[in-house]
């Protein structure tokens, strides 16, 4: 009793342990976006990604590469924000592109294991929510930015019914 135990740790080991602890505390954030287009959603996603990159490990997942606003993506410091593309060719329609991208998004989310996933706009909301549910089940950490109506009156009855069912399954 009353004895002392002395432990010696080299400075290299201390530095390594400190970096490991810092990395473990660093929040991993994924933002999803269909593509860059004429609207403001892409610019908002870029600003958000750049701002968050000072405090978090940020990944921007784009469904499609090479849309009209692709040059905006080049404003991201690739050393701060990791950009991933799910599709390399433009699909026949945006809806089809989102459906095709869901399995790839599930794989990417499982690989990244983010703390927070943010669908940056309506066009990526349903695909992101579906992929999140398939990847992680019903856990916390999914955020959807919705600025336009999810159910549009000009859509046909079938489209409205399918959309309501899809959103009910994902968000319930």
C-alpha positions in Angstrom: 0.0 0.0 0.0 1.1 3.5 -0.6 3.3 2.4 -3.5 3.5 4.4 -6.8 3.1 3.2 -10.3 5.0 5.1 -12.9 4.1 4.9 -16.6 6.3 6.4 -19.3 4.9 7.3 -22.7 7.0 8.7 -25.4 6.1 12.1 -27.0 5.3 10.4 -30.3 2.8 8.1 -28.6 1.2 11.0 -26.8 0.9 12.9 -30.1 -0.7 9.9 -31.8 -3.1 9.4 -28.9 -4.1 13.1 -28.9 -4.8 12.9 -32.7 -6.9 9.8 -32.3 -9.0 11.4 -29.5 -9.4 14.6 -31.6 -10.5 12.5 -34.7 -13.0 10.6 -32.5 -14.5 13.8 -31.4 -14.7 15.3 -34.9 -18.3 15.2 -36.2 -18.7 13.5 -39.6 -21.3 15.3 -41.7 -22.7 14.2 -45.1 -24.6 16.6 -47.3 -26.5 15.1 -50.3 -27.4 17.0 -53.4 -28.7 15.7 -56.8 -26.5 18.0 -58.9 -25.6 21.6 -59.3 -28.1 23.4 -61.4 -29.5 26.9 -61.8 -31.2 27.0 -58.4 -29.8 28.2 -55.1 -29.7 24.8 -53.4 -26.3 23.9 -54.8 -24.8 27.2 -53.7 -26.3 26.8 -50.2 -24.9 23.2 -50.0 -21.5 24.6 -51.0 -21.5 27.4 -48.4 -22.7 25.0 -45.7 -20.1 22.4 -46.6 -17.3 25.0 -46.6 -18.5 26.5 -43.3 -18.9 23.1 -41.5 -15.5 21.9 -42.7 -13.7 24.0 -40.1 -15.4 22.0 -37.3 -16.3 18.7 -38.9 -15.3 16.0 -41.4 -17.6 17.0 -44.3 -18.6 14.8 -47.3 -20.7 16.2 -50.1 -22.4 13.4 -52.0 -23.6 14.3 -55.5 -26.0 12.0 -57.3 -24.8 13.2 -60.7 -21.7 14.7 -62.1 -21.4 17.4 -64.7 -24.6 19.4 -64.6 -24.8 23.1 -65.5 -23.3 24.3 -62.2 -20.4 21.9 -62.1 -17.9 24.8 -62.1 -19.4 25.9 -58.7 -18.1 22.7 -57.2 -14.6 23.7 -58.0 -14.9 26.5 -55.4 -14.7 23.8 -52.7 -11.3 23.3 -51.1 -11.1 19.5 -51.8 -8.7 19.2 -48.8 -11.5 20.2 -46.5 -14.6 18.8 -48.2 -14.7 15.3 -49.7 -16.8 15.1 -52.8 -18.3 11.8 -54.0 -20.3 11.1 -57.1 -22.8 8.3 -57.4 -23.6 8.4 -61.1 -21.3 9.3 -63.9 -23.9 9.6 -66.7 -27.1 11.7 -66.8 -30.1 9.4 -66.4 -33.2 9.8 -68.5 -35.0 11.6 -65.7 -34.1 13.0 -62.3 -36.5 10.6 -60.6 -34.9 7.6 -62.3 -31.5 9.0 -61.3 -32.5 9.2 -57.7 -33.9 5.6 -57.7 -30.8 4.2 -59.4 -28.5 6.1 -56.9 -30.1 4.8 -53.7 -28.1 1.5 -53.5 -24.9 3.4 -54.1 -25.8 6.0 -51.5 -26.6 3.2 -49.0 -23.1 1.8 -49.5 -21.5 5.2 -49.2 -23.3 6.1 -46.0 -22.4 2.7 -44.5 -18.8 3.3 -45.4 -18.7 6.8 -44.0 -20.7 6.2 -40.9 -21.7 9.8 -40.5 -23.1 11.4 -37.3 -25.3 13.7 -39.3 -26.8 13.4 -42.8 -28.4 16.4 -44.4 -30.5 16.3 -47.7 -29.7 19.7 -49.0 -33.0 20.0 -51.0 -36.2 18.5 -52.1 -34.6 16.7 -55.1 -32.5 14.6 -52.8 -34.9 14.3 -49.9 -36.6 11.0 -50.7 -33.6 9.2 -52.0 -31.5 10.4 -49.0 -34.2 9.4 -46.5 -34.6 6.0 -48.1 -30.9 5.3 -48.2 -30.5 6.5 -44.6 -33.3 4.1 -43.5 -31.8 1.2 -45.4 -28.2 1.9 -44.1 -29.0 2.6 -40.4 -32.6 1.9 -39.7 -34.5 4.4 -37.6 -31.7 6.2 -35.8 -31.3 9.9 -35.2 -29.1 12.0 -37.4 -31.1 12.6 -40.6 -32.1 16.2 -41.5 -34.1 17.2 -44.6 -34.2 20.7 -46.0 -37.6 21.1 -47.6 -38.4 24.4 -49.3 -40.9 23.3 -51.9 -44.1 21.4 -51.5 -43.6 17.7 -51.4 -47.0 17.0 -52.9 -47.6 19.1 -55.9 -51.2 19.7 -57.0 -50.3 19.6 -60.7 -49.1 16.0 -60.4 -51.6 13.2 -61.3 -53.5 11.1 -58.8 -51.1 8.2 -59.2 -48.0 10.3 -58.7 -49.5 12.0 -55.6 -50.5 8.6 -54.2 -47.0 7.1 -54.8 -45.3 10.2 -53.3 -47.5 10.2 -50.2 -46.8 6.5 -49.7 -43.1 6.9 -50.2 -42.8 9.8 -47.7 -45.1 8.0 -45.2 -42.9 4.9 -45.3 -39.7 6.9 -44.9 -40.7 9.5 -42.3 -43.0 7.5 -40.1 
